[in-house]
Amino acid sequence: MDVSELERQLQIDFKEKSLLNQAFTHSSYVNEHGQEEFSDNERLEFLGDAVLELGVSQYLYSTYQQMPEGELSKLRAAIVREPSLEEFARDLQFGKYLLLGRGEAQTGGRDRPAILADVFEAFLGALYLDQGYEKVIEFLGEHVFPKIKTGAFSHGMDYKSELQELIQQNKDEKVTYEVAEEKGPAHDRQYLVHVFINGAIIGEGLGKSKKEAEQRAAKVALDKLNE
């Protein structure tokens, strides 16, 4: 694999190019090239999984200082689960750099969620070995942490219940949600939801379902109320 294009895309210059190559080498490729010196990315994936969990935990701990342990765990789980990692890999176009066996490539391996999630973790493992933990945090700060800030993982949290509990402390206040707008084709519909407290808009959220949009709106409302 020519890693130079990927390095230019990420603006990261690996000292050990072999580590970057290994991160994108699937076991199916190694199996088809047994006579050559190749290592698959499974060990790097193992390492990257641990580095990712630590990095995300550190970020959540320092960013959401009032969030209890149970909620922190739920949010972290939503961030490090396979669908989220797959999305990170897709955003970075990691699929096109994968080294796959012929059969795996022909059956859609570059688009397979588990393979994309694995290569994202393997890349983090390679980056950690090549340039250290701080470089991994820098990378996550560019490609992962901003999505946490925008509420992309609110589906893993119950912000509506949290908002309701907060508002119930004052019996005169009432929370309501309203779909303000629906846009996009039927297969890719997006909903804009407003959340009101006593008839006044306090937050809005955009999501692929009404529930997701409501959760994001509730998160915005909570952030405002906690300021």
N, C-alpha and C positions, 0 to 999 in steps of 0.2 A: 504494500500500500504506500502511495506517495503521501506522506503525512504533512508536507509543506502547505498544501491547500487548507487543510484543517487548522494548522497552526496559524496561518494568516487570518482565517475566519475568526478564531478565538483570540487572536493577538497574544498567544502564549508560545514561547520558544522552549520546547522540551530539550533538556540536556541529553537524556537517554531516549533517542527516537524509538528504540526497541520496546520501551515501556508503552509508548503510545500505540505502536503497532499491535502489541499484545492485547491492549485494552479493547481493540476492535476485531480481534480474531475469535470467531465462534468455534466451538468444538467440532462442528461439522466440517469446517475447513481443515482443521488439524487431522481429522480422520481420513480425509481424502489426500492428504499430503504427508503421510506417515514417514515417508523416506526422507523428508526434509526437516530442518530444525525449526519447528514452530511450537509455540505454547499458546493454549487458549486463554480466555479472559476470566475463567472461573475463580481463580485465586485472587485476582485483582478485584473482582466483584465482591468477594467476601470481605476484603479490606475496605473497599469503598463504602460498603453498607455501614460498617462501624463508624467510619469517618463522617459520613453524611448524618447519621443519627446524632453524633456528638455535636456537629456543627449546628444542626437545626435546634437541638436542645439548648445549646448555649445562646443562640439567637432568641429563642422564645423566652428563656429565663430572664434575659436582660431587657427585652422589649415589652413583655407583658408582666410587669412587676406585681400587679394586683390579681393575676389569674391563679386560681388554686391548682394544686398538683394534678388533680384528676382531669381538669380541663386542658392543662398543658399537654398531658399524655394523649388526650383525644385529638388535639390539634396536630401534634407531632405525627401521630399515626396516619392522619389524613394526608400529610405532606410526604411521608416516606413510603406510602403504599404504591403498588405497581402502577395503577392508572396515572398517578401524578408523575412518577419517574418516566413513564412512557411519554407523557406530554412534554416534559423537559427535553427528552431526547429528540422528539419530533421538532420542537422549536429550534433546536440546534442543528437539525438535519443530520443527525448521527447515522441514520439508516444508510445513507449513500456511501459511507466510508467503511461499512462492515465487510469483513472478509468471511464469506459463507461458502459452505460446500455447494456444489452444483445443484443438488437436489433441494437443499434448503432454500437456495436463492430462487429456484424455479417455482417453488410452492409458496412464495410470498414472505420469506423470512425477514426481508428488510422492513416489512410492515408489521411484523408480529409483536404484539404488546410485550410479551415476556422477554423477548430478545432485546428490544429497545430499552426496557427498564434495566436489564442486566448490563447493557453496554454503558448506560449512564453511570451506574455504580462502579463499573470497572474503570471508567475514565477517571472518576474521583480517586480511586485507589492508585492509579498510575500517577496522577497529578500530585498526590500526597507523597509518594515515594520519590518523585523527581524534584519537587520544589517545596515540600513541607506543608504543614497544616495551615499556616497563614495564607498561603496562595490558594488553598482550597476554600477558605473563608472568603477571600476576595472574589473567587469565581462564583460561589454561592450568593454573595452579595450582589452580583451583577445579574445572575440568571434565575435565582430561586427566591431569595428573601423579598424582593419587590412584589412578587406575586402573593406572598403571605400578607403584606401590608395592604394590598388591594382587596383582600377578602376572597381570593380564589379558592380557598380551602374551607370556606364557611359551611359547606355541606357536611363537613365532619364535626361541626360544632352546633350546639343548640342555643344560638344567640337570642332567638325569640323567647325561649323560656327564661333566659337570664334577664332580658329586658322586662319581661312580665313581672318577674320576682322583684326587680328594682322598683318598678312603677307601683306595685301593690303596697309598697310601704306608705304610699299616700292614697287613701281610698277615694279621693276626689279626682284622681287622674285615670285616664282610660287609653289603652293602646289599640289602634286600628291600622289595617293594611289595605291598600288599594292599588290595583293594577292601573298604572297611568298610561302605559303604551305597550303594544305588541308589535314587533317588527321582524322582518326576515321571512324567508319561505317556510312552508310547513315543516320541512325536514330539518330546518335550522332556525327555529323560532327563538326569539329572545324577548324577555319580559322586563319591563321597567316598573318597579314597585315603589310606592311611597309609604312611609310609616308615619302615622300621626299620633301625637299625644294631645288629647282634648281638642282635636280638630286642627292642630297646627303641625305642619310638616317638620319633622325633625331628622329625617334621613331618607335616602333612596338607594335602591340596589338593582343591579342588572344581572339576570341569570337566564340559563337555558330552560328553566322551569319556574313556575310561580313560587314554589317552595324555596328554591335556591335564591331567587331574587329577594324574597322576604327575609331570609337569613342574612343576606348581605346588607339589606336596609337596616335590620335590627342591629347589626355590628356597627354600622355608621352611627346610629342613634346612641348606642352604648358608649362609643368613643367620645361623642360630644358631651354626653352627660357626665362622663368620668374626667373630663378635662379640668 
